[in-house]
Amino acid sequence: MKIMKSAEDYLEAMLMMREKHGYIRSIDIATELGVTKPSVSYATKRLREAGYISMAEDGHIMLNPSGLEIAERIYERHRVLTQLLTAIGVDQKTAREDACKIEHDLSVETFDAIKRYMNSHMCAEQPAQ
């Protein structure tokens, strides 16, 4: 099933919120993504209907396994691409913004090649102990 870029962004933001706070709240997602609370409500309704998230009685959002899988994949792409861009001299803020634009459209083959490249170069740059 192909998921829309905006849904990937929401799932990624949810994972980031969970890692940062230990819980996921709609208001935090709105702040992180710079969107309105009604936009978050609409998106969470769609994600819940698709089975990617569920809602706890206290209103907190929980990532279901399928949503977590997508969130982790997108977040990994974001981290690796940001690392690559900063390694080639792009400032951190621009690197994060550009990684967000690239992370959705990059093929698996190209991303895997970037990961291999980064792993081999990051290991080569580590000082021997």
C-alpha positions as CSV (number, residue, x, y, z in Angstrom):
1,M,0.0,0.0,0.0
2,K,1.4,3.4,-1.0
3,I,1.2,6.0,1.7
4,M,1.1,9.7,1.0
5,K,4.1,11.9,1.9
6,S,2.0,13.9,4.4
7,A,1.0,10.7,6.2
8,E,4.7,9.7,6.4
9,D,5.5,13.1,7.8
10,Y,2.8,12.7,10.5
11,L,4.0,9.2,11.4
12,E,7.6,10.3,11.6
13,A,6.7,13.3,13.8
14,M,4.7,10.9,16.1
15,L,7.8,8.7,16.4
16,M,9.9,11.7,17.2
17,M,7.4,12.9,19.8
18,R,7.4,9.4,21.4
19,E,11.2,9.3,21.6
20,K,11.3,12.9,23.0
21,H,8.5,12.8,25.5
22,G,7.6,9.2,25.9
23,Y,4.1,9.9,24.6
24,I,2.4,11.4,21.6
25,R,-0.1,14.2,21.8
26,S,-1.9,16.0,18.9
27,I,-0.8,19.4,20.1
28,D,2.9,18.4,20.0
29,I,2.5,17.1,16.4
30,A,0.9,20.4,15.4
31,T,3.8,22.3,16.8
32,E,6.4,20.0,15.3
33,L,4.9,20.1,11.8
34,G,3.7,23.7,12.0
35,V,0.1,22.8,11.2
36,T,-3.2,23.5,12.9
37,K,-4.9,21.3,15.5
38,P,-7.8,20.6,13.1
39,S,-5.3,19.4,10.4
40,V,-3.8,17.0,13.0
41,S,-7.3,15.8,13.9
42,Y,-8.1,15.1,10.3
43,A,-4.8,13.3,9.7
44,T,-5.0,11.2,12.8
45,K,-8.5,10.2,11.8
46,R,-7.3,9.0,8.5
47,L,-4.2,7.2,10.0
48,R,-6.5,5.5,12.6
49,E,-8.9,4.4,9.8
50,A,-5.9,2.9,7.9
51,G,-4.7,1.1,11.0
52,Y,-1.4,2.9,11.4
53,I,-2.3,4.4,14.8
54,S,-4.7,4.0,17.7
55,M,-5.9,6.4,20.4
56,A,-5.6,5.7,24.1
57,E,-8.4,6.7,26.5
58,D,-6.3,9.6,27.8
59,G,-6.1,11.0,24.2
60,H,-2.6,10.0,23.6
61,I,-1.7,8.5,20.2
62,M,-0.1,5.1,19.8
63,L,1.7,3.9,16.7
64,N,0.5,0.5,15.6
65,P,3.1,-1.9,14.2
66,S,2.4,-0.9,10.6
67,G,2.6,2.8,11.5
68,L,5.8,2.3,13.5
69,E,7.4,0.5,10.6
70,I,6.8,3.4,8.2
71,A,7.8,6.0,10.9
72,E,11.1,4.2,11.6
73,R,11.9,3.9,7.8
74,I,11.3,7.6,7.2
75,Y,13.1,8.7,10.3
76,E,16.1,6.6,9.4
77,R,16.1,8.1,6.0
78,H,15.9,11.6,7.5
79,R,18.8,10.9,9.9
80,V,21.1,9.4,7.3
81,L,20.4,12.0,4.6
82,T,20.9,14.8,7.1
83,Q,24.2,13.2,8.1
84,L,25.3,12.9,4.4
85,L,24.4,16.5,3.7
86,T,26.2,17.9,6.7
87,A,29.2,15.7,5.8
88,I,29.5,17.4,2.5
89,G,29.3,20.9,4.0
90,V,25.7,21.8,4.2
91,D,24.7,23.6,7.4
92,Q,22.6,21.6,9.8
93,K,19.4,23.6,9.4
94,T,19.4,23.4,5.6
95,A,20.5,19.7,5.7
96,R,17.5,18.8,7.9
97,E,15.1,20.7,5.7
98,D,16.5,19.2,2.5
99,A,16.6,15.7,4.0
100,C,12.9,16.0,4.7
101,K,12.3,16.9,1.0
102,I,14.4,14.0,-0.3
103,E,13.4,11.2,2.2
104,H,10.1,10.4,0.6
105,D,11.1,10.1,-3.1
106,L,14.4,8.3,-2.9
107,S,14.4,4.7,-4.1
108,V,15.3,1.9,-1.8
109,E,18.3,1.1,-4.0
110,T,19.7,4.6,-3.8
111,F,19.1,4.9,-0.1
112,D,20.8,1.6,0.6
113,A,23.8,2.8,-1.5
114,I,23.9,6.0,0.6
115,K,23.8,4.0,3.8
116,R,26.7,1.8,2.6
117,Y,28.7,4.8,1.6
118,M,28.1,6.6,4.9
119,N,28.9,3.5,6.9
120,S,32.2,2.9,5.1
121,H,33.2,6.5,5.3
122,M,32.1,7.0,8.9
123,C,34.1,3.9,9.9
124,A,37.1,5.1,7.9
125,E,37.0,8.5,9.7
126,Q,36.9,7.0,13.2
127,P,40.3,7.3,14.9
128,A,42.0,4.0,15.8
129,Q,42.1,3.3,19.5
